[in-house]
Amino acid sequence: MATLEPELRLAGLEEELTCCICLCLFSSPVTVPCGHNFCAACLELTWAGLSEGFSCPQCRTTFAGRPKLHKNTVLCRVVEQLQGRAGNGDEEQEEQEEEDGGAAGCEAEEPPVLCDSCREAPAVQTCLTCTASFCHEHLRPHRDSPAFRDHQLCPPLRDLQYRKCPSHNRLFEFFCSNHGTCICSLCLLGHKMCNTSPLEQAKANAQVMLKKKLMELNNQCERAARAMTTVKTNQSQSAETASRKKDLIRSEFSEIRAIIEEKENEVLKAIADEEKRVWNKFDYICGVLGNKKNEIQSLRDQVEMALTESDDVLFMKRAVALQRTSPKEAFVPTVEMDQNVMNSTYKFALNLKEALKLTEAQYKERKAEAKPGKPVGPPVAPTNKTSAGKKPHGARAPSQERFHKEKSLSHAPATPQVEADTKEKKKPAKAATKPAANPAAKELIDSFLKKSRVELLQYGAKITLDYNTAHNNVMLSDNYTRISVSDTPVGHKDHPQRFTEFRQVLGFQCFKRGIHYWEVELQQNSFCGIGVCYGSMARHGPESRLGRNGSSWCIEWLNNKISSWHDDVEKCLPNTKATRIGVLLHCDGGFVIFMAVGEKHNLIYKFKAQFTEALYPAFWLFSNGSVLSLC
């Protein structure tokens, strides 16, 4: 019993000493950085053909490069000790005694196989030719006599019946691949047309196939793990995108609240000033009336005193003097509040409220008229155009005219005098989008045109593409820096900011202040467009195309022609063979420059405008062969 307990403990360790790839005892075990152990050959076969993406087959921990494998010497000794206890019946004859002892000890947990000759001593080997097991003494003829030289010996087998053909009572020697079963030599007559092979060869082939299948399953598992990692990354990026958009929206609404509060304070201050003016006038009138009251009271007292005079002469003197004194009647002037101030302030608040209600009503109307499943964008200010490519020359539509009128009134001040000044200044307001050139602005633009590429890269901005704005036929790749077109819809989820008419996409970053520079790589003869736009640009309809509205500025390559577009106005430009385009945006200076990047920067075109909103990089593709890449 003292020797049996350690053997049982070693047998229990066999599961812990099994490779999870081949499910056999470790053979030359090695350790990966995460601490798990595998057979050296199994791990090499698993990682065969990989140049990157190495991972542990057990815990799926990924490594930056192919890790250096170190042999686990302690584990090797434990496995050798366990294998030594189990024994091996294939050792050479001079070690047969030790082998026999080991074979007898490996089955300590169950009764040994007895010799079929003496039925007393434990068998050391089984002869598959004789189909019998022999002890060391009765096995001697098989070792010494040449007559038994061709007999096949193996470790002791307890039951040989499962290795025999039930039809011919002969040992299985072959395997039929067509029927997937083991057969004996006599069964070969019935399997003439089948693909048969010796049992050992079939086992070797099956082991090779199973190892290949195991490797394929490991690769599939790794691909599934990488796909899950990609999905989680996309999920986190979506959450980050939503968080950034929420922050931007909160900032915009904070500005809206600040503007409304400022206007509220202005109109309330105007009313308070008018109230104070009227209050001061009433105070002055009350003071004058008080003095008049005191004067009348004094005269009344003098009359009462005169009536009590008993001396006739004195009484007549006082009476004559009092009769000559006649106080004037108290006059109360009319004091009213300035109704122009009161009405203009109230009208301002009312118009501002109506403008907000109109915007909300237009959004609800567009949402109700939209087709089922078609995304509806947020409310945007109505545009001044009646159709794509044409500007209105007459009166606006009633709803648009009302909106613009209320919008202008929403910026009107509280007092009538300033309101009149505002009306006088409305006419030249359109020139704000195209400010007159001045020497300072021209000098500023020329200074940037003279800068080298290294100097411009100091203002470099890292641009990534916004998945939520991409058209359903636009594919984004290379970490959202490459744009291409697909023949079939990609299957983007519906989003209010997504373009539905034209194959366009916006950059994720927006710029409201400062100087920003980025470069775009395009292919020769690509039909595409590069530009900037406001975030409020339409996402549906003809006016949603880049450059066909007053909210975007771009240059286009189409049919071997380069042209600039803004507010649906086209201007043809000189052709260029440059494939890398630099875009320089100066938000405070009010201009955007497009230039051909090379040894020397060549100006393609420049737009000058007073930007009133945050600007987004914008891109448009026409055909499947067009590809744009952000550098």
NUZADO-671131 format. One record per residue: y, z, x of N, C-alpha, C in turn. Coordinates in steps of 0.02 Angstrom, whole numbers, plus 50000, padded with zeros to 5 digits. Example, Ala and Ser with C-alpha at 12.3 -4.5 7.8 and 13.67 -1.06 7.14 Angstrom:
REM residues 2
497165039050660497755039050615498355039050660
498885035450642499475035750684500025039450645
REM end
This chain:
REM residues 631
499405000050041500005000050000500635000050043
500595003250102501185003450146501384996550170
500884992250181501034985450204501184980750146
500984982650085501094978250027501814978550003
502144984450008502834985149982503314980650018
503344980350086503814975750118503674968450101
503024966650091502874959750073503144958050004
503104962849958503374961749891504134961049894
504464965049937505194964449944505394957649971
505014955150021505164948650048505054943049997
504544943949955504414938949904504974938849853
505284944649839505844944749793506464941549820
506504941049887507084937849918507044930249916
506484927549895506394920249898506904916649855
507084919649797507584916449754508264916349787
508434921749823509084921949858509104917249918
508504915549945508474911350004508324904049985
508494902149924508364895349899509014891349899
508984885349924509574880849924509694878449852
510314878849828510464876849759510474869249751
510404865349805510404858049800509684855549793
509254857449840508564855049838508084859949805
508324866149789507924871249756507314873149797
507354872549862506824874649908507114879849956
506654882949995506894887750045507344884150095
507824887950121508314885050167507954881850226
508204876150246507984872850307508594871550350
508634874950407509234874850450509854876450410
509894882450380510464884050336511124884150374
511644881550341512324881750368512784884950316
513354887450339513824891050296514474887150291
514724886250230515374882850219515914888250217
516564886450224517094891450228517134896250169
516894894150109516944898750052516394903950054
515904903550102515394908750109514714906950082
514624901250049513974899350022513564895550075
512894895850067512434892950115512034887350084
511894882150124511504876350101511094873750160
510574869750143510214866250196510684861250228
510634860650295511084856050330510984848850306
510354846850296510214839950274510464838750203
510374843750159510604843050089511364842350086
511724846350125512454846050124512704839450153
512374837150206512574830650234512464825050185
511904825350147511764820150097512264820550040
512484826550021512964827349966513644824549985
513844825650047514504823450070514494816450100
513924813050097513884806450127514344801550090
514714797650126515154792550098515834795150076
515964801650084516624804450065517084804650125
517714802550114518224803050166518714808650151
518724810950089519164816450069518864819550006
519164825049983518924828249923518274832149934
518184835049994517584838950007517624845549969
517074847449936517074853549896516384856749902
516374863249887515744867049889515324865149827
514684863149835514274861249777514144866949729
514254873249751514094878949709514704881649672
515254883049706515854885849674516404880849664
516324874549689516814869049680517474870349717
517474874749766518074875749806518194869449848
518804866749845518964860649883519264862449951
519164857949999519414858950067519864853150086
520374854550126520854849350146520504843850186
520054845650231519684840750270518944842550272
518564838650308517844840150313517754846450355
517494851950325517444858250362516904857850417
517024861650470516524862250522515974867050500
515344864650505514774868550481514474872450539
514314878750527514014883050578513344885450553
512854885250597512184887350579512164894850569
511844897050514511784904150498511134906650530
511204909450591510604911550628510244917350595
510614921950565510294927650532509874925150473
510144920550434509774917850377509164913950401
509224910450458508654906750485508074911550501
508234917250532507694921950549507364924850487
507764926250435507474928950374507014923850341
507234917550340506814912250310506174911350351
506234911450418505644910650460505154916450449
505434922550440504994928250428504624927550362
504984925250310504664924350245504144918850247
504304913450283503814907950289503214910050330
503324914350380502764916850421502294921050380
502574924950332502154928950289501754924550241
502074919150219501734914850171501174910850203
501214909450268500684905850302500734898350294
500384894850333500384887550332499694885150352
499374881450308498694879050321498654872850362
499224870150387499214863950425499324864950499
499244871150525499334872250597498724869650634
498804869250699498274866550741497684871450745
497114868850768496494872650765496504878850809
496874878650868496864884450913497234890350884
497654889250829497994894750796497694896050728
497064894050719496744894350654496644901550631
496504905850677496384912850659497014916050629
497564914850664498194917550637498374914350571
498224907750566498364904150503497944906950446
497304908250459496864910950407497104917750383
497324921850431497574928350411498204927850370
498644923050389499264922150351499124919450282
498644914750275498474911950210498194917150164
497814921850192497524927050149498064931950127
498584932850170499094937750152499624935150104
499694928450097500214925650055500084926849981
499464928149963499284929349893499144936649881
499554940849913499414948049908499504950449837
499944947149801500074949649734499534947649684
499054943149701498514941249656497864940749695
497274941149661496634941149696496544934849738
496264935349798496164929449841495634924749812
495664918449835495164913549816494514914949856
493964915649822493334917349856492974911049879
492574911849930492174906349957491644904349906
491574897849894491084895449845490374895749871
490284897049937489604897549965489334904549961
489734909349986489494916249986489764920449928
490294918349897490614921749841490824928849858
490924930149924491124936849945491764936549987
491744932750040492324932450085492874928050054
493494929650069494044925350043494034918550077
494194913450039494204906650066494834905650108
494764901750160495334900250204495574893150193
495134888650168495334881850154494894879050098
495164873850066494794870350012494684863150033
494074860650025493914853750041493974849649976
494464845049975494564841049916494004835949907
493634834249962493084829549957492474832949926
492334839149950491774842949922491964846549858
492614846949844492874850649786492624857849787
492654861049845492434867949852492864871249904
492904878149899493284882149946492794885849991
492994886750056492544889750105492914895050144
492524900250163492794905450207492764902750279
492984907050325493004904750395492304903050421
491804906850399491124905650425490824899250396
490904898150331490594892250300491024886050309
491624886850336492044881050350491874877950418
491484881650458491334879350526491004872450526
490524870750482490244863950484490774858550476
491274859750434491804854750426492204853750490
492224858950533492604858450595492184855550652
491544857450651491134855650709490754849050698
490534847650638490114841850626490544835550615
490354830050651490724823750638490624821050568
490104823250533489974820550466490524822550417
490854828250431491374830650385492084829050411
492114824550460492754823350491493254820050442
493004816050394493444812550348493604816550285
493324822650282493464826750223494184829450225
494494829550168495204831550164495234839050149
495534842850197495604850050190496324851750172
496394857450134497054859850114497014867350105
497574870850098497554878150086497144879650024
496894885750018496434887549963496754886149895
496394882949852496614881549784496164885349736
496484888549686496104892749640495744888649588
496084883749559495774879849505495834872449524
495284869249535495284862149553495204857649492
495114860749433494974856649375495584852549354
496194855449364496794851749344496944846049391
496624845849450496714840349497496184834949487
495744835649436495204830949425495354826649364
495104820649366495164816049309494704818449253
494964819549193494524821949139493994816849117
494114810449133493624805349113493064804549163
493214804949229492714803749280492564809849323
492884815349310492774821549347492854820549422
493344816449442493504815249512494224817249524
494364819049586495034821149604495534815349595
496134817249575496664812349571496864810049641
496884803549651497074800849716497644795849712
497804793449651498314788349643498784790349586
499344786749584499844787949530500034781149501
500004780649434500184774549399500904775049375
501334770749402502054770949384502164768449313
501744763649290501844760949223501714766149169
501184770249178501014775249128501274782149146
501524783049209501794789549229501274794949231
500664793449256500134798449258499724797649321
499384803049342498944802949400498254800349378
497944796449422497284793449406496834794249467
496174793549454495694793849509495524786749532
495074786249580494904779749608494534775449557
494144778649511493784774849461494254772349406
494804775849396495294773749345495664767449366
495624765749430495984759749454495754753449418
495114753449396494854747549361495234746349295
495444751749263495814750949201496564750149210
496794750449273497504749849287497624744149337
497244738749328497304733149375498004729949372
498284729449312498934726249304499524731049313
499374737249329499894742349336500104742949409
500674745949419500934747249486500704754149507
500194754349552499904760649574500034761649648
500024768049669500134769749739499784776349753
499614777749817499304784149833499754789949811
499414795549797499774801249771500304803849819
500144803849885500624806349934501244801749937
501114795149935501674790449937502094790949874
501774791749816502144792449753502564798849754
502284804249784502664810449788503284809549832
503184806149890503754804949935504294800749901
504074795549864504564791349829504934795249775
504554799349739504864803449687505364808349716
505204811249774505674815849806506314812349827
506244806249853506844802449872507264800949810
506944798849756507324797249696507664803449667
507304809049667507614815149641508194817449684
508144816649751508704818449794509304813949781
509174807449769509734803049753510054804949687
509624806649638509884808749573510284815149579
510024819749622510384825949633511074824649664
511084820049713511724818349744512194815249693
511934810749650512354807649599512624812849550
512184817649530512414822949486512954827149518
512874828549583513384832449619514044828549620
514004821949632514614817949634514954817749565
514534817049512514814817149444515134823849429
514824829149452515104835749440515774836449476
515814833749538516444834049575516984829849542
516784823849517517274819749482517524823149419
517064826449383517274830149324517754835749342
517604839149398518044844549419518734841849438
518734835949474519384833049493519764830749430
519394827949382519724825849320520024831749283
519654837249282519904843349249520524845949286
520514845549353521104847549391521704843149375
521574836549369522124831949352522404833449282
521954834849235522184836449167522604842849167
522374847849206522764854049209523434852849242
523444848449294524084846849326524554843349276
524274838449238524684835149188524924839949134
524484844749118524674849749068525254853949093
525214856249156525754860149184526394856049191
526324849549209526914845249214527234844349146
526814843549093527094842849026527464849149006
527164854949022527504861249006528164861849044
528154859649108528764859949148529294855149120
529064849149099529534844349069529844847249005
529424850148963529684853148901530164858748917
529994862848967530434868448985531114865949010
531104860549051531734857849076532154855049018
531814851348973532174848548917532464854048873
532084859448864532344865048825532974868048857
532954868648924533534871348958534134866648950
534014860048955534564855348946534844855748875
534394856248826534614856648756535004863048745
534754868648772535124874948765535814874348796
535854871048854536504870248886536974866048844
536714860448814537134856248772537374860048710
536924863748679537124867548620537604873248638
537534876048698538014881048720538704877948726
538734871748754539374868448758539654866848689
539214864848643539444863448574539734869848543
539374875448551539624881748524540284883748556
540334882648622540954884348656541534880048631
541404873548619541934869148593542144871348523
541644872948481541804875148412542194881648413
541984886348455542344892748460543054891648486
543134887148533543804885748559544254882848504
543984878048466544374875148412544524880348358
544034884648344544144889948295544704894548317
544694896448381545234900848407545914897348403
545914890748415546554887048412546844887048342
546434885348292546694885048224546874892048198
546464897048215546634903948194547274906348227
547384904348289548004906248323548614902848291
548524896548270549074893148236549254896648171
548754898648133548894902248071549204909148085
548934912448138549214919048155549944918448177
550114913248214550814912248235551264911048174
551014906948128551414905748067551484912148027
550954915948022550984922347986551494927048019
551504927348086551974931648121552694929448109
552814922848108553494920248096553744922348027
553314921347977553514923247908553604930747903
553164934647934553214941947933553884944347963
554074941348018554704943348050555304941748005
555284936047969555834934447923555874939347866
555314941247838555314946147785555574952847810
555404954747871555654960947899556424960747904
556704955147926557424954447932557764954947863
557484951547813557774951747746557744958847718
557184962247730557134969147706557674973547739
557824972447802558354976247835559034974947805
559184968347791559834966647760559884969747691
559364969447651559374972247584559444979847586
559154982947637559234990147644559954992147657
560294988447700561004989747714561424988747651
561274983347613561634982047551561524987747501
560914990147499560764995647453561155001947472
561195003447536561575009347558562325008547542
562575002447550563285001147535563425002347461
562994999847417563085000847345563015008147326
562535011547359562435018647344563045022747364
563365020847420563965024447442564545023347393
564635017147370565165015747322565045019347257
564415019747236564245023247175564415030747180
564275033547239564435040647249565195041747246
565585037047275566325037747273566575037347201
566285032947160566495032447090566345038847054
565765041647066565585047947033566055053547055
566245053647117566715058747141567405057947109
567615051547102568275050347072568295052646999
567745051846964567725053946894567775061446886
567635065046935567685072346932568375074946954
568825070446974569495072546997569915074646936
570235080546939570645083146883571385081346890
571595079946951572295078046962572375070746942
572875069546897572965062846871573205058046924
573645060146966573925055747017573385053647067
573015058647093572475057047141571945052747109
571785054447045571265050447011571465043147007
572125041646989572355034846983572335031147050
572525034647103572495031447169571775029347187
571295034147175570595032647191570325027047146
570535027447082570285022447035570525015447053
571165015047073571425008447093571055005847155
570945010247203570595008147265569875006147251
569535010047207568835008447192568765002047151
569265000747108569224994647068569314988447111
569694989047165569784983347210569154981947250
568744987047262568124986247301567564983847255
567314977747268566774974947227566224972147273
565654975647282565114973247327564804966847301
564604962747347564274956447329563554957847305
563334953247263562654953847236562144952447292
561604956147292561084955347343560764948447336
560724944847392560424938147393559754938347430
559244936047398558564935847428558374928647442
558364926547506558184919547521557444918347510
557274912047499556564910147489556234909147557
555684912747569555304912247632554594910147615
554374904547640553694902047628553364900147695
552704900347694552324898247753552324890647758
552304888047818552304880847830551634877947805
551674874347750551064871647721550754866147765
551144862947805550874857847850550384861047901
550604866747927550164870347974549534872747939
549624875647880549044878347844548554872847825
548834867247799548394861847776548064858247835
548434857247889548134853547946547584857547979
547664864147984547134868248014546524868347970
546634869047904546054869047859545714862247858
546114856947859545834850147858545434848847923
545674851547978545304850748041544614853948036
544584860148011543944863648004543494859947955
543784857447901543384853847851543104847347879
543514843647916543284837347945542734838447997
542804843748036542294845348085541634846948051
541664850747997541054852347960540744846047929
541164841647901540914835547870540604830847923
540894830747983540614826548036539914828948055
539824835448060539154838148076538664836748019
538894837447957538454836047900538274828647898
538744824347915538594817147914538074815347966
538144818148025537654816748078536954819148057
536924825148027536274827748005535984823547949
536424821247902536184817047847535924810347872
536264807447922536024801047950535344801947983
535254807448017534604808748049534044809447996
534194813147942533684813947890533544807347856
534064803147847533954796647815533524792147859
533654792047925533234788047970532524790647971
532444797147967531774800047967531394798247903
531744798047846531414796347783531244788947780
531654784547810531524777347808531024775147860
530884779447911530414777447964529714776647935
529334772047966528654770847945528224776847964
527664778047928527214783547947526944782548016
526974787748056526714787448125527214785048175
527794782348152528304779948199528754785648218
528854786948284529254792648305529984791648286
530304797148267531004797048249531384801048301
531894798048331532274801248384532784806048355
533114809948397533624814548375534234810848351
534674814148313535274810748289535724808748346
535954802548343536414799948394537024797248359
537564796848397538184794448368538114787148351
538384784948293538334777848274538694773448324
538424767548336538724762848383539224758448347
539634754648386540154750548358539934743448346
539284741848353539054734948348538704733848282
538754727748260538424725948197537774722348209
537684719148266537054715648282537004715048356
536384713648381536264713248453536634707348481
537004708648536537334703248572538004701348543
538254704748488538894702948459539294709348448
539944708948461540384714548449540754713448384
540874718848346541234717948283541974716748297
542264712048262542974710648268543364712948207
543024714548153543374716848093543314724248085
543314726348022543274733548007542554735948015
542494742348030541824745248037541514746147968
540854747547970540514749347908540804755847882
540774757147815541084763247787540844769547820
540174770147830539904776347860540144777147931
540154771647970540374772048039541114773648042
541514770347997542234771547998542374778847981
541994781547934542094788447916541914793047973
541364791348006541144795548063541664795548119
541914789648137542394789248192543054792648172
543244792048107543854795248085543794802748090
543214805448067543114812648070543034814948142
542734810748183542664812548254543354813148287
543814808448269544484808848298544854814848272
544744816348207545074822248179544794828648207
544144828548227543844834548255544164836548320
544474831748354544814833348416545564834248406
545814833848343546524834648329546734841848338
547334843348362547564850148371547764853248305
547984859448309548124863148248548814861648219
549304859848258549994858948234550124851748217
550544850348167550684843448146551024839548201
551474842748240551844839048291551374836248344
550904840348367550424837948417549944833048387
549794833848322549354829148289549674822148288
550334821948277550674815448277550644812348346
550704816548398550654813948466549964811148479
549454814348453548774811948463548664805248430
548954804448371548884797948337549224792448376
549774794148408550124789048447549724787048509
549304791548533548914790148594548224787348580
548054786248517547394783648501547294776548524
547804772548522547734765348535547464763848604
547734766648658547464764848724546844768648743
546504772148696545924776148714545344771848736
545284765548711544724761248729544734759448802
545304759548833545344757748903545024762948948
544794768748919544494773948960543834771648989
543474767148954542834764748980542924759949038
543514756649041543664752049096544344753849124
544374759149165545014761349190545324756049235
545984755949235546334751149277546224752949350
546124747849389546004748949460546624751849492
546544756849534547094759649570546914759749643
547404760049688547254759749760546784765249783
546854771249755546424776749777545694775449760
545574773049698544884771749678544584766049719
544984760749730544734755149770544584757249841
544994761549869544884763949936544254768249940
544144772249887543534776449885542904772149882
542914766849840542334762449836542214758849902
542734756449933542664752949997542394757550051
542574763850048542314768550099541564769350093
541294769250032540564769850024540214763250042
540534757650030540234751250049540184750450124
540614753850161540594753350234540094758050266
539824762750227539344767550255538684764150270
538334766650321537674764150339537154767350293
536534764650298536004767250255535854774550271
535894776450335535764783350355536274787950323
536904785750321537424789850290537334790350214
537114784850184536994785050111536404789450093
535914789750137535314793850122535484801250121
536064803150146536274810150140536374812050067
536524807150025536594808449954535954806749915
535404805949951534774803749920534534808549866
534304805749810534034809549754533304807549744
532874812349736532164810949724532074809649649
531924803449633531864801349563531134800949543
530954803949487530304803149456530404800549385
529894797249358529954793949293529744798749237
530104798349182529984802649124529454799449079
528854802449077528304799749038528484799248963
528894803848939529054804048868529504798348846
529814794648893530244789048874529914782248884
529334781948917529014775648934528764771948872
528894765348870528634761148816527864761248817
527564759648760526834760348754526454755248797
526794750148824526464745348868526654746348941
527014751648956527234753249025526754758349054
526484756749114526044761349149526424764549207
526324771049215526634774849269526074777249316
526194776449382525694778449431526044781149493
525624782849544525884785549608526354791349595
526094796449558526494802449544527144800649508
527104796049459527674794249417528244791149458
528064786949508528564783349546528454775849545
527954773349511527804766249509527744763949437
528054758249421528074755649353527744748849351
527304747749303527004741249292526894740349217
526684734249198526604732549127525874731049112
525624733449056524944732249034524944727548974
524414723248970524354718748912524224722548848
523844727948854523654731848796524034738448797
524154741448739524504747948737524134753148778
524524757048815524224762248858523994768148817
524304769348760524104774848717524524781048728
525164780248744525604786048751525664789448683
525734796148685525834799848623526544798648597
526604798948530527264797948500527754803248523
528364801148537528884805748560529564803048537
530024807448516530674804948493531064801048545
530964802448610531344799148662531014792648687
530444790648660530084784948686530394778348660
530454773348706530694766648686530144763048648
530334759948593529844756548550529914748948549
530494746348568530614739148564530524735648631
530784738448685530784735248750530414739548801
530124736048852529714739448902530164742848953
530394748648934530884752348974530644759448985
530924762649035530774769649050531384772549087
531524778949076532074782349108531814787049162
532254788749209532084793849258532114800749226
531734805449254531734812249228532384815949244
532674814549302533274817949324533894814949291
534384819149277535024816849250535574819549295
536134815749298536684817449342537334817549302
537694823049308538324823749273538904824549321
538764826749382539294827749431539014825849500
539464824549547539274823249616539104816049631
538824814949692538644808349717537884808149726
537574802749703536844802249705536654795149724
536114794549765535894787949790535134787649787
534874781949764534154780849764534024773349774
533404771749795533204764949810532604762949769
532574756549750532034753949709531744747749744
531074747549751530734741749781530484737349724
530644730749728530404726049678530084720049712
529654716549676529314710749703529734704449693
529584699449734529934693149727529784690049659
530294686849630530234683349566530014688049509
530204694349515530054699049461530584698649407
530364698849344530824699149288530914706449271
531484709249291531584716449283532324718049281
532474724449267533154726849266533194733849293
533754735349328533864741949358534564744149338
534644750349317535294752749297535314760149283
535844762149248535934769149226536154768949153
536034774649118536224774949048536324782149027
536664783048970536734789648940536064791648908
535954798248902535364800548867535384799148793
535984797948765536054796548694535944789248676
535754785048725535634777948710535074777248659
535134772348614534644771448561533954769948590
533434772148555532744770948576532394765648534
532714763548480532424758648434532934753248418
532694747448402533124742048381533394737848438
533764732448421534024727848473534504731248522
534874736348499535354739648543535044744448592
534384745248589534044749648636533894746248703
534054739748710533924736448774534474738148824
534274738848885534724740948939535284735748947
535904738148947536484733948957536744730748894
536374731348837536604728148775536984733048731
537254738248760537634743148722538154746248769
538594750248742539114753348782538884759548818
538234761348813537974767348845537564765948907
537544759748932537124758148989537454752749032
537284752849097537534747949146536934745849188
536834739349199536244737149237536364730249267
535914728449313535854721649338535144719349324
535074712649309534424709949289534234703949333
533584703249343533294697449376532884693849322
533084687749304532744684049251532824676549264
532244673149270532244665849281532654663849342
532524667149398532864665649461533624666449456
533834670949411534544672049402534674679549401
535214681549434535414688549435536054689149395
536084694149351536674695149310536774702549297
537404704249284537574711149266537684711549191
537514717449163537574718349090537884725149076
538364725149029538634731349001538974729648936
538844733648885539144732648819539014725548793
538404722848807538184716248785538604710648815
538904711848873539294706748908538934705048973
538784698648983538414696449042538894693149092
538754694349155539124691149209538634688949262
538614682349277538144679649326538374681649396
537864683249439538004685549507537674680849557
537914680849620537594676849672536884679249684
536444674549698535734676249708535644679749774
535124683949778534944687549839534194687849844
533934687749905533214688049917532984695149933
533424699849928533244706849945532724709449895
532254713249921531734716249878531824723749871
532314726549906532454733649899533184734349878
533294737749822533964738449793534174745749797
534774746849823535054753649825535554754649768
535524760449736535974762149681536364768349702
537034767849702537474773449720537884775149658
537794781349634538144783749574538644789049595
539284787949580539814792749593540084795049526
539824800849502540004803149435540744804849430
540994808449480541694810649478542164804749490
541974800049534542394794249548542374789049493
541864789249450541814784649394541594777649413
541084776949456540824770349471540104770749492
539734765249483539044764449506538994757849542
538684757949601538644752149645537914750149653
537764743649649537104740949663537164736649726
536744738049775536784734549839536094732649864
536074727149903535444724949934535354728749999
534784732150006534654736350064534344732050119
534614732450177534364728850236534694731650298
534694727650351535044729750412535774731050397
536054727250350536734728150329536744727950253
537064732950223537084733250150537554727850123
537294723950075537684718750043537794720749970
538424720649949538584722449881538334717149832
537984719449780537774715049726538264715349668
538424721349645538924722049593539104729449587
539704730749560539924737649549540244738149480
540094743649445540394745249380540874751049389
541444750749355541914756349354542004758649282
541924765149270541984767849203542114775349208
542384778149156542474785349151541874788149113
541384790749149540764793049118540904799549079
540684799649017540794805448974540164809448960
539584806948982538954810448972538554810349036
538014814249036537554814149093537194807349096
537074804849157536774798249167536054798949192
535624794349168534924794149188534784787449222
534384787349276534144780949303533714777349251
533814770749243533464766949191533154760749222
532574758649194532204752949221531914748949162
531914742249171531644737749120531194732549153
530614731249122530134726249147530004721249091
529904714949111529794709749061529074707449057
528774705449114528114702449113527624706849151
526974704749147526444708749179526494708649255
526764703349284526804703049357527364707149386
527794710149346528354713949370528134721049388
528334723149447528174729849471528784732649505
528954738849489529504742449521529234748849551
529474750549611529264756749644529874760449669
529884766949656530424771149680530284773149752
530764772049797530664773449867530814780849880
REM end
